[in-house]
Amino acid sequence: MKGKDGQIMGKKDSKEFLTIADTIFAPIYPVIAEQIVTNTGIHSGTALDVGSGPGHLANALALASECTVHALDCSPDMIEICQNRVSEKGLTGRVIPALGDVSEIPYGDNSFDLIVSRGSWFFWEDLPKGLSEIYRVLKPGGKTYIGGGFGTAELKEQIVAAMKERESDFESGMKERMTSRSPDIIRSVLENIGVHNYSLINDDSGIWLIMVRE
């Protein structure tokens, strides 16, 4: 299995990743899902979660809206786990796991009303290519909600404190990742790929890119 940083994960590492996602990070996904629906105004249609991992955000988005959510990840192991979680939550048919990578999204042009991703873009090898692919599969009038964050300042404080007990360099690594996706960098990439209709949220919820397909 590959982690989001692209390194090969052994069984011990992948188990630890899932444990952290299921416990420390668990409270953020319903909060972010509600923020997605509120900030995009999209309550139904077809959605895509890029870099979905075991499906936490995809499942939360399905529960917060009437969207059918495709959960895309490049790890076959994660897709298998996601399928099991979807079944356990009674979301079969509402959340659809799919194997694929952001650099070559396995869907046709104009496929989705909403495309979301939390945390994965910090690890994309080619940010312009990833955003171009996402824009390609977005329907006219469709929107994205892509970025990273913890939902609220309070949740961020709790999670950073808990993670620093496990990984002493967690906070410095987090700040480095956020710097790599600063508003100036994002705006420059969007200008280069020809996307002009967008807005950036940069507040206690994190940094999020809302592109609107013209």
Summary of the structure (lengths in Angstrom):
residues: 214
radius of gyration: 16.1
end to end distance: 36.9
largest distance: 45.4
contacts: 688
relative contact order: 0.14
helix: 45%
strand: 24%
